[in-house]
């Protein structure tokens, strides 16, 4: 998971960023438009309603250290569902290289 920010506002809610989720097995990207000033709760509900409800719970998640993803809310969600959480390291894009390449293509 990673963010694309600085997009021109679009849609009826003035979305100006996009959450990119990439299935590492099928290499299928999921692009979720969202406002940049959203909260951890908004992001969690967005992922639940638009991704998990359709494809199931993730087993392993690699994401950057965005404060929305490091909050207590996300730690509790991962504990409840038993998902493995891995953070990508700064200045080592190969950790989350698939998502980074997808963002460059986007």
Secondary structure as GFF3:
##gff-version 3
##sequence-region A 1 106
A	DSSP	beta_strand	2	4	.	.	.	ID=ss1
A	DSSP	beta_strand	17	22	.	.	.	ID=ss2
A	DSSP	beta_strand	29	34	.	.	.	ID=ss3
A	DSSP	alpha_helix	40	47	.	.	.	ID=ss4
A	DSSP	pi_helix	48	52	.	.	.	ID=ss5
A	DSSP	alpha_helix	53	55	.	.	.	ID=ss6
A	DSSP	beta_strand	60	63	.	.	.	ID=ss7
A	DSSP	alpha_helix	72	81	.	.	.	ID=ss8
A	DSSP	beta_strand	84	87	.	.	.	ID=ss9
A	DSSP	three_ten_helix	93	96	.	.	.	ID=ss10
A	DSSP	alpha_helix	97	105	.	.	.	ID=ss11
###
